[in-house]
Amino acid sequence: MRILSVSDAVVPSLYPRIDKRRFGRIDLLLGCGDLPPEYLTYLANAFDVPLFYVKGNHDIRYGESPPRGCRDIHERVVRFGGLKFMGLEGSMWYNGGPYQYTEKQMARMIRRLRPTIWWHRGVDIVVTHAPPQGIHDAQDLCHRGFACFRRLIGAQRPAFFIHGHIHRHFENENARRTLVGETRIINSYGHTILETNRVGLDQEAD
């Protein structure tokens, strides 16, 4: 399975025109937040594959105008292609806006998901907007990562933890990923492509 993940910035090679031959076969799209809903709608239609997303702290238009033909997986575990995906929206609370959560609020969401995770026998890919604390995050409150994400990674050991929120340009695909135990943590800023054979998960440079 080949997965295209996007977040935080509209990529010129993807919108408003796209040469799908450049990206090859894409089986699934992931949105990690802070993107216009029209962008996600366009990508889902252009690739004609499912798109799972979580909202970022700037996605205030999603309430009235959600991306069409796409699935919000916040606080859900969903299956696709033999893999289990879990989603958590938003950033650390910093000014009281929508889709902002304190550490306690986010930890409470994860606790509520424990029975669902158990029923699905774990998760393979976690999709969030914010990063884990101390990994790819920043010191200011808005861009600080969640400590409960670190605990989630330690407990569930997903193959991938994919996030957005942190705007950085990368010299190569390796620069956007960090290995913690068995989990590859990936900053999805702009776009990145992942490939899985359902047994082992590997990242493929684009």
C-alpha positions in Angstrom: 0.0 0.0 0.0 1.3 3.5 -0.9 0.0 6.4 1.3 0.3 10.1 0.5 0.2 12.2 3.6 -0.2 16.0 3.5 -0.3 18.8 6.1 0.0 22.6 6.8 1.0 23.8 3.3 -0.7 23.5 -0.1 1.9 21.9 -2.4 2.1 23.4 -5.9 2.8 19.9 -7.4 -0.5 18.7 -6.0 -2.7 21.8 -6.5 -4.3 23.4 -8.5 -3.0 20.9 -11.1 -1.5 17.6 -10.5 0.5 15.1 -12.6 -0.4 11.9 -11.0 2.3 10.1 -12.9 4.9 11.8 -10.7 3.4 10.2 -7.6 2.7 6.8 -9.0 0.0 4.6 -7.5 -1.6 6.0 -4.4 -3.9 3.8 -2.3 -4.8 6.1 0.6 -4.5 9.8 1.5 -3.9 11.2 5.0 -4.5 14.8 6.1 -2.6 15.9 9.2 -4.3 19.3 9.6 -4.2 23.0 8.8 -5.2 22.7 5.2 -8.1 24.3 3.2 -11.0 21.8 3.0 -11.2 22.4 -0.7 -7.6 21.1 -1.0 -8.5 17.8 0.6 -11.7 17.5 -1.5 -9.6 18.1 -4.6 -7.0 15.5 -3.7 -9.6 12.8 -2.8 -11.3 13.4 -6.2 -8.0 13.6 -8.1 -6.6 10.3 -6.8 -10.0 8.7 -6.4 -9.0 7.0 -3.1 -10.2 7.3 0.5 -8.9 10.3 2.5 -8.6 10.2 6.3 -7.9 13.4 8.2 -7.7 15.2 11.5 -8.2 18.9 12.0 -5.4 21.3 12.9 -5.7 24.3 15.2 -6.3 26.6 12.2 -9.1 24.5 10.6 -11.9 26.7 11.8 -13.8 26.4 8.5 -14.3 22.7 8.8 -17.3 23.0 11.0 -19.4 24.6 8.3 -17.5 23.4 5.2 -15.8 20.0 5.8 -13.9 18.4 3.0 -16.3 16.4 0.8 -15.8 12.7 0.4 -13.2 12.5 3.2 -13.4 11.0 6.7 -12.6 12.7 10.0 -10.9 10.0 12.1 -10.5 12.1 15.3 -10.9 9.8 18.3 -11.5 6.9 16.1 -9.7 3.7 15.0 -10.5 2.8 11.4 -9.3 0.0 9.2 -8.1 0.2 5.6 -6.1 -2.3 3.6 -5.4 -4.5 6.5 -4.0 -1.6 8.6 -5.5 0.2 11.7 -5.4 4.0 11.8 -6.1 6.1 14.8 -6.6 9.9 14.7 -6.2 12.8 17.2 -6.8 16.4 16.1 -5.6 19.7 17.3 -2.7 21.4 19.1 -1.7 22.3 22.6 -4.0 24.9 24.1 -2.5 28.4 23.7 -5.2 31.0 23.3 -8.6 29.3 23.7 -9.3 28.8 20.0 -11.0 25.7 18.5 -9.1 22.4 18.3 -6.8 23.3 21.1 -6.4 21.0 24.1 -4.5 20.9 27.3 -2.3 17.9 28.2 -5.0 16.6 30.5 -7.7 16.9 27.8 -5.7 15.0 25.2 -4.7 12.3 27.7 -8.4 11.9 28.5 -9.2 11.4 24.8 -6.5 8.6 24.6 -7.9 6.9 27.7 -11.4 6.9 26.2 -9.9 5.2 23.1 -8.3 2.4 25.1 -11.3 -0.1 24.8 -11.5 0.6 21.0 -7.7 0.1 20.7 -8.0 -3.1 22.7 -10.9 -4.4 20.5 -8.9 -3.7 17.3 -5.8 -5.3 18.9 -3.7 -2.2 18.7 -3.0 0.4 16.0 -0.6 0.5 13.1 -0.6 4.2 12.2 -1.4 7.1 14.4 -2.4 10.3 12.6 -2.2 13.6 14.6 -1.8 17.3 14.0 0.6 18.0 16.9 3.9 16.1 17.5 4.9 14.2 20.6 6.6 16.1 23.3 10.3 16.4 22.7 10.2 15.1 19.2 10.0 17.5 16.3 8.2 20.1 18.5 9.2 23.6 19.6 9.4 25.4 22.9 6.6 27.9 22.5 3.3 26.7 23.9 1.5 26.6 20.6 4.0 24.2 19.0 4.8 22.1 22.1 4.1 18.4 21.7 2.0 16.2 23.9 3.6 14.1 26.6 0.7 11.6 26.4 1.6 11.0 22.7 5.0 9.6 24.0 3.1 7.3 26.4 0.8 6.2 23.6 3.8 5.3 21.4 5.4 3.4 24.3 2.3 1.5 25.1 1.0 0.7 21.5 4.2 0.8 19.5 2.6 1.8 16.2 4.7 1.4 13.1 4.1 5.0 12.2 3.2 8.2 14.1 2.5 10.9 11.5 1.9 14.5 12.5 1.9 18.0 11.0 1.9 21.4 12.8 5.7 22.0 12.7 6.6 24.0 9.6 10.0 22.8 8.3 11.6 22.3 5.0 13.6 19.1 4.6 16.7 18.4 2.6 15.6 14.7 2.2 13.0 12.4 3.5 15.2 11.0 6.3 15.3 14.5 7.8 11.6 14.5 8.5 11.6 11.2 10.5 12.8 10.0 13.9 12.8 6.5 15.1 11.6 5.9 18.7 11.7 2.2 19.6 9.8 0.5 16.8 7.9 3.6 15.8 8.8 6.0 13.0 7.7 9.5 13.9 7.2 11.6 10.7 6.6 15.3 10.2 4.2 15.4 7.3 4.6 19.1 6.5 3.9 19.7 2.9 3.7 16.0 1.8 5.4 12.7 2.1 4.8 9.2 0.8 4.8 6.0 2.9 4.8 2.5 1.6 3.7 -0.7 3.5 3.5 -4.3 2.7 1.3 -4.9 5.8 4.0 -6.8 7.5 6.8 -4.3 7.6 6.3 -0.6 7.1 8.9 1.4 5.2 9.1 5.1 4.3 9.6 5.8 0.6 11.3 9.1 -0.5 9.3 11.2 -2.9 
